Amino acid sequence: MNIVAIILVVAGAFAFAFYNILSRHYQQGEWKNRSALVTFLELALASALLMAYSLATGGPRLSTGWLFPVLATGVLNIGILYAKTRARALEDVSLVTPIDSTTPAIVILTAMIIVGEYPSALGWIGIWVLVLGTYILNIQELRQKLLEKEQGGPRWQRELRTWLAPFLAFSKSIGVRWAFFAVALSTISLNYDGLTARRADVGFGFGLVCAIAAIGNLAIVAVKQEHRAVKIREAITRMVVLGVPFAIGVLLTGLAFRYSLVAYVGTMKRVVIPLTIVLAYFLLNERKSFRQRITGGMIMTVGAILIALSDV
């Protein structure tokens, strides 16, 4: 994997990690039920900042076929955000979160079809190792809950049911099905993210993507009346504090797509998860299941190293 792409993805992951920490802090209290409004605010500012970056670096630079990828990933991201919101509203977060871990493994296949990119053998191994580490990391909270509830049967059977719980719940839980639907959309959207970065300058292309997603969330705000009784100062604070690191993360990751394969960049973005855990440990004092989670993070790191060493 290109060294420039690695630096950009890791730097972007740091930006997204800080965004995740700040997002947790600023979506408490009455803002906990204003998810669409918060998303609209951060996307609106991110769109403006990315457009400003585009103008500052020479203005929009577009190549043939740029519009469709921008529209596709913008519209798909509205669906992804809605599906993830519905999944978390209908089902335990600890059950639906591990499902998102499967995205990079499927992106390998969709990238072959949509973008025509094929990872090297070492790249394949790295992607699957990183996916495994992500799943192990994300399943820990659910694992602890289920093992405390299940008392009967051999230990190995209880462990197996626990590790496969998100998949076993597919036919029973609407929330789980929404989570899988979000994954399906993400595996397509990620490819159009890559095409957007390559067919338009990153600032303009992703500025439009953020604008489309912002409009979609604004519609949700209007339907759910999330804007009622909002204090302007609090709204502006969230727009700035969340929008700036989000825009930086989008910009750096978008630039990385110009230097490496979609599957590699999409998978390497997952290093934001262990970074978020470490930052949450020190900044938010979130230490529940830290040892088990960091084990998954270490496996992810091994996968990231293998991808970095791949010869493509």
Secondary structure, 3 states (H helix, E strand, C coil): CCHHHHHHHHHHHHHHHHHHHHHHHHCCHHHHHCHHHHHHHHHHHHHHHHHHHHHHCCCCCECCCCHHHHHHHHHHHHHHHHHHHHHHHHCCHHHHHHHHHHHHHHHHHHHHHHCCCCCCHHHHHHHHHHHHHHHHHHHHHHHHHHHHHCCCCCHHHHHHHHHCHHHHCCCCCHHHHHHHHHHHHHHHHHHHHHHHHHHECHHHHHHHHHHHHHHHHHHHHHHHCCCCCCCHHHHHHHHHHHHHHHHHHHHHHHHHCCCCCHHHHHHHHHHHHHHHHHHHHHHCCCCCCHHHHHHHHHHHHHHHHHHHHCCC
